[in-house]
Amino acid sequence: MTYSPAAPTGATPPNAPLPAAKRSKPVLSIGDRVFSRAAVFAGSMILVTLGAVAVFLIVRSIPAFSATSESASLLTGNFWQYVGPLVFGTVWAAALALAFALPLSIGIALFISHYAPRRLAQALGYVVDLLAAVPSVVFGLWGIGVLAPAVRPIYVWLNENLGWIPFFGGVTSGTGRTILTAAIVLAVMILPIMTAICREVFLQAPKLQEEAALALGATRWEMIKMAVLPFGRPGIVSAAMLGLGRALGETMAVAMVLSATGLMSFKLLTSENPSTIAANIALSFPEAYGENINILIATGLILFIVTFLVNALARWIVSRRAEFRESN
């Protein structure tokens, strides 16, 4: 019979894991440390840049609060009469563009990812990616030179046959340069980036779920409804909000296409069109001086806040969807 002395009180058993405080931290190589610090620096620069833009807009907008101009002053309230139609036109044009582009982008993305043959899907993917690189000035020239004259007969037909709908009422514009034309141009501009994001999200859908749905007798469209679209809903929301942010801040294409009168109207076919904040800044800034520059920068601050709120809303929707999926 062998005797083994009892372990002293408080002693650590031989095979027990060491406490967290006594564990040695992994030694990082020089390359790992450089990469880690470079990543932190790159991420911090985004916040620094965003903060610098916000500070610039706020500082340069402060003189607008004491503006004495009768046409635009924050204190007298004329400023809000001046900027109200601009905010309305910005949101209205971007919302119309999103309504046109979102269904098309989802359909094109689904066709590329689940319907088109492999070679055709690759070719369409390259074309979509290339469209995202077209400058906005080119879209503006296309809108004013090709699209506006082409859609005018359609606008006349809509006004004659559907004029009882408030959106299509009023006197049809003779040039076709309406808020609806500007929204179509914006929709074409944001379509490539939205399609690219939706396509990549749909391609990441779990293959096991797709194959299981097909094995149970579902058609391809039923499989997409059950497996692909629920999985890609956060990506669709992100793509929509990214496209909406691009449409809210677009300048040259809207300035070239839209014939604005500064009136607040929901009519889509008339010449009574509200302008947008970005287009108004681009058109008015070269001739602005003194306090008028600060007033234009104040409108830019409003656009910055609206865009920031839109992106924050998108992040909140995506995070809530992620929490819902994890809870289930």
C-alpha positions as CSV (number, residue, x, y, z in Angstrom):
1,M,0.0,0.0,0.0
2,T,1.6,3.2,-1.1
3,Y,1.1,6.6,0.6
4,S,0.7,9.8,-1.4
5,P,0.9,13.0,0.5
6,A,-2.1,15.2,0.3
7,A,-1.8,18.3,-1.8
8,P,-1.5,21.5,0.2
9,T,-4.5,23.7,0.5
10,G,-4.8,26.2,-2.4
11,A,-2.3,24.3,-4.6
12,T,-3.0,24.0,-8.3
13,P,-3.5,20.4,-9.5
14,P,-0.9,19.2,-12.0
15,N,-3.3,19.0,-14.9
16,A,-5.4,22.0,-14.1
17,P,-5.4,24.9,-16.6
18,L,-3.5,28.0,-15.6
19,P,-5.5,31.0,-14.5
20,A,-6.1,33.7,-17.2
21,A,-3.6,36.1,-15.5
22,K,-0.8,33.5,-15.6
23,R,-1.3,32.6,-19.3
24,S,1.3,33.9,-21.6
25,K,0.1,36.2,-24.4
26,P,0.8,35.0,-27.9
27,V,3.9,36.7,-29.3
28,L,3.0,38.6,-32.4
29,S,5.5,38.9,-35.2
30,I,6.6,42.3,-36.6
31,G,4.3,41.8,-39.7
32,D,1.3,41.1,-37.5
33,R,1.9,44.2,-35.3
34,V,2.4,46.4,-38.4
35,F,-0.8,45.0,-40.0
36,S,-2.8,45.4,-36.8
37,R,-1.8,49.0,-36.3
38,A,-2.3,49.9,-40.0
39,A,-5.8,48.5,-39.8
40,V,-6.6,50.5,-36.7
41,F,-5.2,53.6,-38.4
42,A,-7.2,53.1,-41.5
43,G,-10.4,52.6,-39.6
44,S,-9.7,55.6,-37.4
45,M,-9.2,57.8,-40.5
46,I,-12.8,57.2,-41.5
47,L,-14.0,58.7,-38.3
48,V,-11.5,61.5,-38.5
49,T,-12.6,62.4,-42.0
50,L,-16.2,62.2,-41.1
51,G,-15.6,64.4,-38.0
52,A,-13.6,66.9,-40.1
53,V,-16.4,67.3,-42.7
54,A,-19.0,67.7,-39.9
55,V,-16.8,70.4,-38.1
56,F,-16.2,72.3,-41.4
57,L,-19.9,72.3,-42.3
58,I,-21.0,73.4,-38.8
59,V,-18.3,76.2,-38.5
60,R,-19.0,77.6,-41.9
61,S,-22.8,77.4,-41.3
62,I,-22.8,79.4,-38.1
63,P,-22.7,82.8,-39.9
64,A,-25.9,81.8,-41.7
65,F,-27.7,82.1,-38.3
66,S,-27.0,85.8,-38.3
67,A,-27.6,86.4,-42.0
68,T,-29.3,89.7,-42.9
69,S,-30.4,88.7,-46.4
70,E,-34.1,88.9,-46.9
71,S,-34.1,85.9,-49.2
72,A,-32.6,83.5,-46.8
73,S,-32.0,83.9,-43.0
74,L,-32.2,81.3,-40.3
75,L,-33.4,83.7,-37.7
76,T,-36.2,85.3,-39.7
77,G,-37.4,82.0,-41.0
78,N,-36.9,82.8,-44.6
79,F,-34.2,80.2,-44.8
80,W,-36.7,77.4,-44.2
81,Q,-38.9,78.7,-47.0
82,Y,-35.8,78.6,-49.2
83,V,-34.5,75.2,-48.1
84,G,-37.8,73.5,-47.7
85,P,-38.4,72.8,-51.4
86,L,-34.8,71.8,-51.7
87,V,-35.1,69.1,-49.0
88,F,-38.4,68.0,-50.5
89,G,-36.9,67.7,-54.0
90,T,-33.9,65.8,-52.7
91,V,-35.9,63.2,-50.9
92,W,-38.6,63.0,-53.5
93,A,-36.2,62.4,-56.4
94,A,-34.1,59.9,-54.4
95,A,-37.3,58.0,-53.3
96,L,-38.5,57.8,-56.9
97,A,-35.1,56.6,-58.1
98,L,-35.1,53.9,-55.4
99,A,-38.6,52.8,-56.2
100,F,-37.5,52.3,-59.9
101,A,-34.0,50.8,-59.2
102,L,-34.7,48.4,-56.3
103,P,-37.0,45.9,-58.1
104,L,-34.8,45.9,-61.2
105,S,-31.6,45.4,-59.2
106,I,-33.1,42.4,-57.3
107,G,-34.4,40.9,-60.6
108,I,-31.0,41.4,-62.4
109,A,-29.1,40.0,-59.4
110,L,-31.3,36.9,-59.2
111,F,-31.0,36.3,-63.0
112,I,-27.2,36.5,-62.8
113,S,-26.9,34.3,-59.7
114,H,-29.6,31.7,-60.2
115,Y,-31.0,31.7,-63.8
116,A,-28.4,32.8,-66.4
117,P,-25.9,30.3,-67.8
118,R,-22.4,30.5,-66.3
119,R,-20.8,32.4,-69.3
120,L,-23.7,34.8,-69.7
121,A,-23.7,35.4,-65.9
122,Q,-20.0,36.3,-65.9
123,A,-20.4,38.6,-68.9
124,L,-23.4,40.4,-67.3
125,G,-21.5,40.7,-64.0
126,Y,-18.6,42.4,-65.8
127,V,-21.0,44.8,-67.6
128,V,-22.8,45.7,-64.3
129,D,-19.4,46.4,-62.6
130,L,-18.3,48.6,-65.5
131,L,-21.5,50.6,-65.5
132,A,-20.7,51.6,-61.9
133,A,-17.6,53.4,-63.2
134,V,-19.4,55.7,-65.7
135,P,-19.1,59.3,-64.6
136,S,-22.3,61.2,-63.6
137,V,-21.7,63.8,-66.2
138,V,-22.1,61.1,-68.9
139,F,-25.5,60.1,-67.4
140,G,-26.5,63.8,-67.3
141,L,-25.6,64.2,-71.0
142,W,-27.6,61.1,-71.8
143,G,-30.5,62.3,-69.8
144,I,-30.7,65.7,-71.4
145,G,-29.9,64.7,-74.9
146,V,-31.6,61.3,-75.3
147,L,-33.9,60.4,-72.4
148,A,-35.8,63.7,-72.1
149,P,-36.9,64.0,-75.7
150,A,-37.7,60.2,-75.8
151,V,-40.0,60.2,-72.8
152,R,-41.9,63.3,-73.7
153,P,-44.5,61.5,-75.9
154,I,-44.9,59.0,-73.0
155,Y,-45.5,61.9,-70.6
156,V,-48.2,63.3,-73.0
157,W,-49.9,60.0,-73.1
158,L,-49.9,59.6,-69.3
159,N,-51.3,63.1,-68.9
160,E,-54.1,62.5,-71.4
161,N,-55.1,59.1,-70.1
162,L,-54.1,59.1,-66.4
163,G,-54.4,62.8,-65.7
164,W,-57.0,62.2,-63.1
165,I,-54.2,60.8,-60.9
166,P,-52.6,63.7,-59.1
167,F,-49.0,62.6,-60.0
168,F,-49.8,62.8,-63.7
169,G,-51.9,65.9,-63.7
170,G,-51.1,69.5,-64.7
171,V,-49.6,70.8,-67.9
172,T,-47.0,68.5,-69.4
173,S,-43.5,69.9,-69.7
174,G,-42.5,70.6,-73.3
175,T,-38.9,69.6,-72.8
176,G,-39.3,66.4,-70.8
177,R,-36.9,67.7,-68.2
178,T,-39.0,66.9,-65.2
179,I,-38.5,65.4,-61.7
180,L,-39.5,62.0,-63.1
181,T,-36.8,62.2,-65.8
182,A,-34.2,63.1,-63.2
183,A,-35.4,60.2,-61.0
184,I,-35.0,57.8,-64.0
185,V,-31.4,59.0,-64.5
186,L,-30.7,58.6,-60.8
187,A,-32.2,55.1,-61.0
188,V,-29.9,54.1,-63.8
189,M,-26.9,55.6,-61.9
190,I,-27.6,53.6,-58.6
191,L,-28.7,50.4,-60.4
192,P,-25.2,49.0,-60.9
193,I,-23.9,49.2,-57.3
194,M,-27.2,47.9,-55.9
195,T,-27.2,45.0,-58.4
196,A,-23.6,44.1,-57.6
197,I,-24.3,44.0,-53.8
198,C,-27.5,42.0,-54.2
199,R,-25.7,39.6,-56.6
200,E,-22.9,38.9,-54.1
201,V,-25.4,38.4,-51.3
202,F,-27.5,36.0,-53.3
203,L,-24.4,34.0,-54.2
204,Q,-23.7,33.5,-50.5
205,A,-27.0,31.9,-49.8
206,P,-26.6,28.4,-48.1
207,K,-26.4,25.8,-50.8
208,L,-27.8,23.1,-48.5
209,Q,-31.0,25.0,-48.0
210,E,-31.4,25.6,-51.7
211,E,-30.8,21.9,-52.5
212,A,-33.1,20.9,-49.7
213,A,-35.9,23.1,-51.0
214,L,-35.5,21.6,-54.5
215,A,-35.4,18.1,-53.1
216,L,-38.7,18.6,-51.4
217,G,-40.3,19.5,-54.8
218,A,-40.1,23.3,-54.8
219,T,-39.7,25.1,-58.1
220,R,-36.7,27.4,-58.6
221,W,-38.8,30.5,-57.8
222,E,-40.2,28.8,-54.6
223,M,-36.7,27.9,-53.6
224,I,-35.6,31.5,-54.1
225,K,-38.5,32.7,-52.0
226,M,-37.8,30.2,-49.2
227,A,-34.0,30.1,-49.1
228,V,-32.4,33.0,-51.0
229,L,-34.5,36.1,-50.4
230,P,-34.8,35.6,-46.6
231,F,-31.1,35.1,-46.3
232,G,-30.3,38.1,-48.5
233,R,-32.8,40.5,-46.9
234,P,-30.1,42.4,-44.9
235,G,-28.0,42.7,-48.0
236,I,-31.0,44.0,-50.0
237,V,-31.6,46.7,-47.3
238,S,-27.9,47.6,-47.3
239,A,-27.9,47.9,-51.1
240,A,-31.1,50.0,-51.0
241,M,-29.7,52.4,-48.4
242,L,-26.4,52.7,-50.2
243,G,-28.2,53.5,-53.5
244,L,-30.5,56.0,-51.6
245,G,-27.4,57.7,-50.2
246,R,-25.9,58.0,-53.7
247,A,-29.1,59.4,-55.1
248,L,-29.4,61.9,-52.2
249,G,-26.0,63.4,-52.9
250,E,-25.9,63.3,-56.7
251,T,-25.1,66.7,-58.2
252,M,-24.2,67.1,-61.8
253,A,-26.7,64.6,-63.4
254,V,-29.6,66.2,-61.6
255,A,-28.4,69.8,-62.3
256,M,-28.1,69.0,-66.0
257,V,-31.4,67.1,-66.4
258,L,-33.8,68.8,-64.1
259,S,-35.4,72.1,-65.1
260,A,-36.2,73.4,-61.6
261,T,-38.5,76.2,-60.6
262,G,-38.1,75.9,-56.8
263,L,-41.7,74.9,-56.3
264,M,-42.8,72.1,-54.0
265,S,-45.0,69.8,-56.0
266,F,-45.7,66.0,-56.3
267,K,-46.6,66.3,-60.0
268,L,-44.2,64.3,-62.1
269,L,-44.8,65.6,-65.6
270,T,-45.0,69.3,-65.3
271,S,-42.3,72.0,-65.4
272,E,-43.0,73.0,-61.8
273,N,-40.1,71.0,-60.4
274,P,-38.4,71.3,-57.0
275,S,-34.6,71.4,-57.1
276,T,-32.3,69.3,-54.9
277,I,-29.8,70.5,-52.4
278,A,-26.7,69.2,-54.2
279,A,-27.8,70.6,-57.6
280,N,-28.7,73.9,-56.1
281,I,-25.3,74.2,-54.4
282,A,-23.5,73.3,-57.7
283,L,-25.5,75.8,-59.7
284,S,-25.5,78.7,-57.1
285,F,-22.0,78.4,-55.6
286,P,-20.0,80.0,-58.5
287,E,-22.1,83.2,-58.2
288,A,-22.4,83.2,-54.4
289,Y,-20.5,85.6,-52.2
290,G,-20.5,86.7,-48.6
291,E,-23.2,85.3,-46.4
292,N,-24.8,83.5,-49.4
293,I,-21.9,81.1,-49.3
294,N,-22.5,80.3,-45.7
295,I,-26.2,79.7,-46.4
296,L,-25.3,77.3,-49.2
297,I,-23.0,75.5,-46.8
298,A,-25.8,75.4,-44.3
299,T,-28.0,73.6,-46.9
300,G,-25.0,71.2,-47.3
301,L,-25.0,70.5,-43.6
302,I,-28.7,69.6,-43.8
303,L,-27.9,67.2,-46.7
304,F,-25.1,65.7,-44.6
305,I,-27.5,65.2,-41.7
306,V,-30.2,63.6,-43.9
307,T,-27.6,61.2,-45.5
308,F,-26.2,60.3,-42.1
309,L,-29.7,59.5,-40.7
310,V,-30.4,57.4,-43.8
311,N,-27.3,55.3,-43.3
312,A,-27.8,55.0,-39.5
313,L,-31.4,53.7,-40.2
314,A,-29.9,51.2,-42.6
315,R,-27.4,49.9,-40.1
316,W,-30.2,49.7,-37.4
317,I,-32.4,47.6,-39.8
318,V,-29.6,45.3,-40.7
319,S,-28.5,44.8,-37.0
320,R,-32.1,44.1,-36.0
321,R,-32.4,41.5,-38.7
322,A,-29.1,39.9,-37.6
323,E,-30.3,39.7,-34.0
324,F,-33.6,38.2,-35.1
325,R,-31.8,35.5,-37.1
326,E,-29.4,34.7,-34.2
327,S,-32.4,34.4,-31.7
328,N,-34.1,32.0,-34.0
